[in-house]
């Protein structure tokens, strides 16, 4: 079965525009309820978390109505990070977890992500089955079998204790001045609390959400504010999360940014030395820098690449029995501790490395030398298929020919936005710019 409604990370779009409407959320909730309450009993549960977008209230209520109409009991967590939903789905013995978030996107967007009873994101096959139910007639529960809804007030604290439990027992963050940028998103309370409880001097950024300012000039995709704060306050390190806190960027004491590739390289190398890296393998996507692959090979380790999307990274990790993976964009997945990317958890692992090695952040954020990489996006309209245009196909073929033996090229459509992403890597900066700009020009012409 194919999926049309679900993308690489759930259902996503602009709020109050198809498919992210209250009516569709109601149908999605009802279909998910029918899919998971397949034995007719009234003991089935779903946990729902959200980030700080204004539209979260609307989708929370619509999903709750749909789910309870088919007999599911709903546990509402309020604003919590995405990894908290994965955690609490299993710890609260729920059948399904739902996170209402559009991650790093601006406030006008929103999304619905699903987690299975094991805390991992649903498979493509399960999402396709839910889509089939949405397209058909969903049978509601009998009046005496309608589900209940209950607000859970301590979900944030349960998550905080779990995250702290991954930090070495007895280790403290005393003496470390940490800038934490929460992107005015889901972790705006829990992340500063965790760092403070572990002893750090905390300088918070992006902790005043108003429904509209999530990811606005802050967070992992816009770390400039955090970088300036680090320099102004003389901080030792910065941790930048995105709107739902499942990805992270680390900033050193000079405000320089280290992406997910550098963080994964550090953790993989350290874990291998500690005999903790399962299978001597790191799982990352096709977007990860060629320099990361070379670094791992030089240390006797292996990089396994997947398609773009943290769910595909996790699927490969589970299939191969690996325990570390992630994306250049900052999703860091450590299945010893969590079922999905967790920015705060990854940040704590970096702080642990600082304490254990006694090194500054700048010494740990430059684990390998990157190969020059260029990524450009081209937005396209509804119904357009720019990658099918003859001029675009010709430009791609020409670029691949020029890069043979010198680098690599990756062209793909985003799974969460109407964008064509053009990425290339090459030691020759002039050639790199030539091939990327040439393809971008042809895609722009096609749209």
C-alpha positions as CSV (number, residue, x, y, z in Angstrom):
1,X,0.0,0.0,0.0
2,X,1.2,3.5,-0.8
3,X,0.8,6.6,1.4
4,X,-0.5,9.9,0.2
5,X,-1.4,11.7,3.5
6,X,1.6,10.7,5.5
7,X,5.1,12.0,4.6
8,X,8.5,11.0,6.0
9,X,7.5,12.2,9.5
10,X,3.7,11.9,9.8
11,X,1.1,14.3,8.4
12,X,2.3,17.9,8.0
13,X,1.2,21.1,6.4
14,X,0.0,24.6,7.0
15,X,-2.6,24.9,9.8
16,X,-6.2,25.2,8.6
17,X,-5.1,24.1,5.1
18,X,-5.5,20.5,3.9
19,X,-4.4,18.2,5.2
20,X,-3.8,20.0,8.5
21,X,-7.4,20.9,9.2
22,X,-9.5,20.2,12.3
23,X,-11.8,18.0,10.2
24,X,-8.9,15.9,8.9
25,X,-7.4,15.6,12.4
26,X,-10.8,14.4,13.6
27,X,-10.8,11.7,10.9
28,X,-7.1,10.8,11.6
29,X,-7.9,10.4,15.2
30,X,-10.9,8.2,14.5
31,X,-9.0,6.1,12.0
32,X,-6.1,5.6,14.4
33,X,-8.6,4.7,17.2
34,X,-10.2,2.1,15.0
35,X,-6.8,0.7,13.9
36,X,-5.5,0.3,17.5
37,X,-8.8,-0.6,19.2
38,X,-9.3,-3.6,17.1
39,X,-10.7,-6.0,19.7
40,X,-13.6,-3.7,20.8
41,X,-12.4,-3.5,24.5
42,X,-12.4,-0.3,26.4
43,X,-8.9,-0.7,27.9
44,X,-7.0,1.0,25.0
45,X,-5.0,4.2,25.6
46,X,-3.3,6.9,23.6
47,X,-1.0,9.6,24.9
48,X,-0.9,12.9,23.1
49,X,1.8,15.5,23.4
50,X,2.3,18.8,21.6
51,X,4.7,21.7,21.1
52,X,3.8,25.4,21.7
53,X,2.1,26.3,18.4
54,X,-1.2,28.1,18.7
55,X,-2.9,25.5,16.4
56,X,-1.9,22.8,18.8
57,X,-5.0,23.4,20.9
58,X,-7.2,22.9,17.8
59,X,-5.5,19.7,16.8
60,X,-5.3,18.3,20.3
61,X,-9.1,18.7,20.7
62,X,-9.9,17.3,17.2
63,X,-7.7,14.3,17.7
64,X,-9.2,13.7,21.1
65,X,-12.7,13.8,19.7
66,X,-11.9,11.4,16.9
67,X,-10.1,9.0,19.2
68,X,-12.7,8.9,22.0
69,X,-15.4,8.5,19.3
70,X,-13.9,5.1,18.5
71,X,-13.5,4.1,22.1
72,X,-9.9,5.1,22.8
73,X,-9.0,6.6,26.2
74,X,-6.8,9.7,25.7
75,X,-4.1,10.9,28.1
76,X,-3.1,14.5,27.4
77,X,0.5,15.4,28.2
78,X,0.5,19.1,27.1
79,X,3.7,20.7,25.8
80,X,6.5,18.0,26.0
81,X,9.4,17.1,23.7
82,X,8.7,14.5,21.0
83,X,11.0,11.9,22.6
84,X,8.9,12.2,25.8
85,X,5.9,10.9,23.8
86,X,7.9,7.9,22.7
87,X,9.0,7.3,26.3
88,X,5.6,7.7,27.9
89,X,3.8,5.6,25.3
90,X,5.6,2.6,26.6
91,X,5.8,3.5,30.3
92,X,2.1,4.3,30.4
93,X,1.3,1.1,28.5
94,X,-0.5,3.0,25.8
95,X,-1.3,1.4,22.4
96,X,-0.3,4.5,20.5
97,X,1.4,7.9,21.0
98,X,0.8,11.1,19.1
99,X,2.9,14.2,18.9
100,X,1.4,17.4,17.5
101,X,4.3,19.3,16.0
102,X,5.9,20.5,12.8
103,X,9.4,20.2,14.3
104,X,11.6,23.0,13.0
105,X,9.0,24.6,10.8
106,X,7.5,28.0,11.4
107,X,4.4,28.5,13.7
108,X,1.9,28.4,10.9
109,X,2.7,24.8,10.1
110,X,1.8,21.8,12.2
111,X,2.0,18.0,12.0
112,X,0.8,14.8,13.6
113,X,3.4,12.1,14.3
114,X,2.5,8.6,15.5
115,X,4.4,6.2,17.8
116,X,3.5,2.5,18.2
117,X,3.1,0.7,21.6
118,X,6.9,0.0,21.6
119,X,7.7,3.7,21.5
120,X,9.0,3.7,18.0
121,X,7.5,5.6,15.1
122,X,4.9,3.7,13.1
123,X,6.0,1.8,10.0
124,X,5.0,2.9,6.5
125,X,2.7,-0.1,6.3
126,X,0.8,0.9,9.5
127,X,0.4,4.5,8.2
128,X,-0.9,3.2,4.9
129,X,-3.5,1.1,6.7
130,X,-4.6,4.2,8.7
131,X,-4.9,6.1,5.4
132,X,-7.1,3.3,4.1
133,X,-9.4,3.6,7.1
134,X,-9.6,7.4,6.6
135,X,-10.7,6.9,3.0
136,X,-13.5,4.5,4.1
137,X,-16.3,4.7,6.5
138,X,-15.1,4.6,10.1
139,X,-17.4,2.9,12.5
140,X,-17.9,4.8,15.8
141,X,-18.1,3.1,19.2
142,X,-21.4,2.4,20.8
143,X,-22.6,5.1,23.2
144,X,-21.5,3.2,26.3
145,X,-18.1,2.5,24.8
146,X,-17.0,6.1,24.1
147,X,-13.5,6.8,25.4
148,X,-12.5,9.2,28.2
149,X,-9.9,11.9,28.2
150,X,-7.6,12.8,31.1
151,X,-4.9,15.4,31.5
152,X,-1.6,14.1,32.8
153,X,0.1,16.9,34.8
154,X,3.5,15.2,35.5
155,X,4.5,14.0,32.0
156,X,7.3,16.6,31.8
157,X,8.7,15.5,35.1
158,X,8.7,11.8,34.2
159,X,10.6,12.7,31.1
160,X,13.1,14.8,33.0
161,X,13.9,12.0,35.4
162,X,14.4,9.6,32.5
163,X,16.8,12.0,30.7
164,X,18.8,12.6,33.9
165,X,19.1,8.9,34.5
166,X,21.2,8.6,31.3
167,X,23.8,10.9,32.8
168,X,26.6,9.2,34.8
169,X,25.6,8.7,38.4
170,X,27.4,11.1,40.6
171,X,28.6,13.3,37.8
172,X,27.6,17.0,38.1
173,X,27.7,20.0,35.8
174,X,29.1,22.3,38.5
175,X,31.3,25.1,37.0
176,X,29.8,24.7,33.5
177,X,28.0,27.8,32.1
178,X,25.5,26.4,29.5
179,X,23.4,28.4,27.1
180,X,20.3,26.4,26.3
181,X,18.1,27.5,23.3
182,X,14.7,25.9,23.4
183,X,13.4,27.5,20.2
184,X,10.3,28.8,22.1
185,X,9.2,25.2,21.7
186,X,8.2,22.0,23.6
187,X,11.3,21.9,25.8
188,X,11.1,25.5,27.1
189,X,10.6,24.3,30.6
190,X,12.1,20.9,30.9
191,X,15.5,21.5,29.3
192,X,16.6,24.4,31.6
193,X,15.2,22.5,34.6
194,X,17.3,19.3,33.8
195,X,20.5,21.3,33.3
196,X,20.0,23.3,36.5
197,X,19.2,20.2,38.5
198,X,22.4,18.6,37.3
199,X,24.4,21.6,38.6
200,X,25.0,23.8,35.5
201,X,24.8,27.6,35.4
202,X,22.0,27.9,32.9
203,X,21.5,30.8,30.5
204,X,18.1,30.2,28.8
205,X,17.2,31.4,25.3
206,X,13.9,30.9,23.5
207,X,11.9,30.1,26.6
208,X,9.0,32.5,26.2
209,X,6.6,30.8,23.8
210,X,3.5,32.8,22.7
211,X,2.1,30.4,20.1
212,X,3.7,32.3,17.2
213,X,7.4,32.5,17.9
214,X,8.4,28.8,17.8
215,X,11.7,28.5,15.8
216,X,11.5,32.2,15.1
217,X,15.1,33.5,15.1
218,X,16.2,30.8,17.5
219,X,16.7,27.1,17.9
220,X,18.8,24.6,16.0
221,X,18.0,26.0,12.5
222,X,18.8,29.6,13.6
223,X,21.5,29.4,16.2
224,X,22.8,33.0,15.8
225,X,21.0,34.3,18.9
226,X,22.5,31.5,21.0
227,X,25.9,32.1,19.6
228,X,25.7,35.8,20.5
229,X,24.5,34.9,24.0
230,X,27.5,32.5,24.5
231,X,30.0,35.2,23.6
232,X,28.2,37.9,25.7
233,X,28.0,35.7,28.8
234,X,31.3,33.9,28.4
235,X,29.5,30.5,28.4
236,X,31.4,27.2,28.0
237,X,28.9,25.6,25.5
238,X,25.6,26.0,23.9
239,X,22.8,23.5,23.2
240,X,20.3,24.5,20.5
241,X,17.1,22.4,20.2
242,X,14.4,22.7,17.6
243,X,10.6,23.2,18.2
244,X,9.9,19.7,19.4
245,X,13.4,19.1,20.9
246,X,14.2,15.9,18.9
247,X,17.2,17.5,17.2
248,X,20.2,19.5,18.4
249,X,23.1,21.6,17.4
250,X,26.1,22.1,19.7
251,X,27.9,25.5,19.9
252,X,31.4,25.9,21.3
253,X,32.7,28.6,23.6
254,X,33.2,30.9,20.6
255,X,29.7,30.4,19.3
256,X,30.7,28.1,16.4
257,X,28.1,25.5,15.4
258,X,28.7,21.8,15.2
259,X,26.0,19.8,13.3
260,X,24.7,16.3,13.8
261,X,27.6,14.8,11.8
262,X,30.2,16.2,14.2
263,X,28.2,15.1,17.3
264,X,27.8,11.6,15.9
265,X,31.5,11.4,15.1
266,X,32.4,12.3,18.6
267,X,30.0,9.9,20.2
268,X,30.8,7.0,17.8
269,X,34.5,7.4,18.5
270,X,34.1,7.6,22.2
271,X,31.6,4.7,22.4
272,X,33.9,2.5,20.2
273,X,36.8,3.1,22.6
274,X,34.5,2.2,25.5
275,X,33.4,-0.9,23.6
276,X,29.8,0.5,23.6
277,X,29.3,1.0,19.8
278,X,27.2,-2.0,18.7
279,X,28.6,-3.6,15.6
280,X,31.3,-0.9,15.3
281,X,28.7,0.9,13.1
282,X,27.1,4.3,13.0
283,X,23.8,4.7,11.0
284,X,23.3,8.0,9.2
285,X,21.5,9.2,6.1
286,X,22.7,10.0,2.6
287,X,22.9,13.6,3.6
288,X,25.8,13.1,6.1
289,X,29.1,14.5,5.0
290,X,31.7,12.4,3.2
291,X,34.2,13.5,5.8
292,X,32.2,11.6,8.5
293,X,32.5,8.4,6.5
294,X,36.2,8.9,6.0
295,X,36.7,9.6,9.8
296,X,34.9,6.4,10.8
297,X,36.8,4.3,8.3
298,X,40.1,5.7,9.6
299,X,39.1,4.5,13.1
300,X,38.1,1.0,11.9
301,X,34.4,1.8,12.1
302,X,31.6,1.6,9.5
303,X,28.9,4.1,8.3
304,X,25.6,2.6,7.1
305,X,23.6,5.1,5.1
306,X,19.8,5.3,4.8
307,X,17.2,7.4,3.1
308,X,16.5,10.8,4.7
309,X,14.4,10.8,7.8
310,X,15.1,9.7,11.4
311,X,12.5,6.9,11.2
312,X,14.6,5.2,8.4
313,X,17.7,5.6,10.5
314,X,15.9,3.9,13.4
315,X,14.6,1.1,11.2
316,X,18.1,0.4,10.0
317,X,19.4,0.5,13.6
318,X,16.8,-2.0,14.8
319,X,17.3,-4.3,11.8
320,X,21.1,-4.4,12.3
321,X,21.2,-4.3,16.1
322,X,23.0,-0.9,16.1
323,X,22.7,1.6,19.0
324,X,23.8,4.9,17.5
325,X,22.6,6.8,14.5
326,X,21.2,10.1,13.3
327,X,21.1,12.9,10.8
328,X,23.3,15.8,9.9
329,X,20.3,18.0,10.8
330,X,20.7,17.1,14.4
331,X,18.6,14.0,15.1
332,X,20.8,11.9,17.3
333,X,19.3,8.5,18.1
334,X,20.7,6.4,21.0
335,X,18.5,3.4,21.3
336,X,20.2,2.4,24.6
337,X,18.3,5.3,26.0
338,X,15.4,6.4,23.7
339,X,13.3,5.3,20.8
340,X,13.8,8.5,18.7
341,X,16.0,11.5,18.3
342,X,16.4,13.4,21.6
343,X,18.2,16.7,21.5
344,X,18.5,17.2,25.2
345,X,19.8,13.7,25.8
346,X,22.4,14.2,23.1
347,X,23.4,17.5,24.6
348,X,23.9,15.8,28.0
349,X,26.1,13.2,26.3
350,X,28.2,16.0,24.9
351,X,28.5,17.7,28.3
352,X,29.6,14.3,29.7
353,X,32.4,14.1,27.2
354,X,33.5,17.6,28.2
355,X,33.7,16.7,31.8
356,X,35.4,13.3,31.3
357,X,38.0,14.6,28.9
358,X,38.5,18.0,30.6
359,X,38.5,19.5,27.1
360,X,36.7,22.6,25.9
361,X,33.7,22.4,23.6
362,X,35.8,23.7,20.7
363,X,38.2,20.7,20.9
364,X,35.3,18.2,20.8
365,X,33.1,19.8,18.1
366,X,35.7,19.4,15.3
367,X,36.2,15.7,15.3
368,X,36.7,15.4,11.5
369,X,37.4,17.7,8.6
370,X,34.4,18.1,6.4
371,X,34.3,17.8,2.7
372,X,32.9,21.0,1.1
373,X,29.2,20.5,0.8
374,X,26.5,22.8,-0.7
375,X,22.8,22.4,-0.2
376,X,20.2,24.6,-1.9
377,X,16.4,24.3,-1.8
378,X,13.9,25.2,-4.5
379,X,10.2,25.6,-3.6
380,X,7.6,24.3,-6.1
381,X,3.8,24.6,-6.4
382,X,1.0,22.2,-6.0
383,X,0.8,19.7,-8.8
384,X,4.3,20.5,-10.1
385,X,6.9,17.8,-10.7
386,X,10.1,19.6,-11.5
387,X,12.3,16.5,-11.2
388,X,10.4,15.1,-14.2
389,X,11.3,18.0,-16.5
390,X,13.6,17.1,-19.3
391,X,15.9,20.1,-18.7
392,X,16.3,19.1,-15.1
393,X,17.1,15.5,-15.9
394,X,19.7,16.7,-18.4
395,X,21.3,19.0,-15.8
396,X,21.5,16.3,-13.3
397,X,23.0,13.8,-15.7
398,X,25.6,16.4,-16.7
399,X,26.5,17.2,-13.0
400,X,26.8,13.5,-12.2
401,X,29.3,13.1,-15.1
402,X,31.4,16.0,-13.9
403,X,31.5,14.7,-10.3
404,X,32.5,11.2,-11.2
405,X,35.4,10.3,-9.0
406,X,35.5,13.7,-7.4
407,X,32.4,13.9,-5.2
408,X,28.8,13.0,-5.0
409,X,25.4,14.4,-5.8
410,X,22.0,14.0,-4.1
411,X,18.8,15.3,-5.5
412,X,15.5,14.7,-3.7
413,X,12.1,16.1,-2.8
414,X,11.6,17.0,0.9
415,X,9.2,14.6,2.7
416,X,7.9,17.4,4.9
417,X,7.8,20.5,2.6
418,X,7.2,21.2,-1.1
419,X,10.9,21.6,-1.7
420,X,13.5,20.1,-4.1
421,X,16.8,19.7,-2.2
422,X,20.0,19.9,-4.3
423,X,23.1,18.7,-2.4
424,X,26.6,18.0,-3.6
425,X,30.0,17.4,-2.1
426,X,33.3,18.0,-3.8
427,X,36.9,19.0,-2.8
428,X,36.8,21.5,-5.8
429,X,34.8,24.4,-4.5
430,X,34.4,25.9,-8.0
431,X,33.1,22.7,-9.5
432,X,30.8,22.3,-6.4
433,X,29.2,25.7,-6.9
434,X,28.9,25.1,-10.7
435,X,27.0,21.8,-10.5
436,X,24.6,22.9,-7.6
437,X,23.8,26.3,-9.1
438,X,23.4,24.8,-12.5
439,X,20.8,22.3,-11.3
440,X,19.0,24.9,-9.1
441,X,18.7,27.2,-12.1
442,X,17.1,24.4,-14.2
443,X,14.7,23.4,-11.4
444,X,13.7,27.1,-10.9
445,X,13.1,27.3,-14.7
446,X,10.9,24.2,-14.5
447,X,8.7,25.6,-11.7
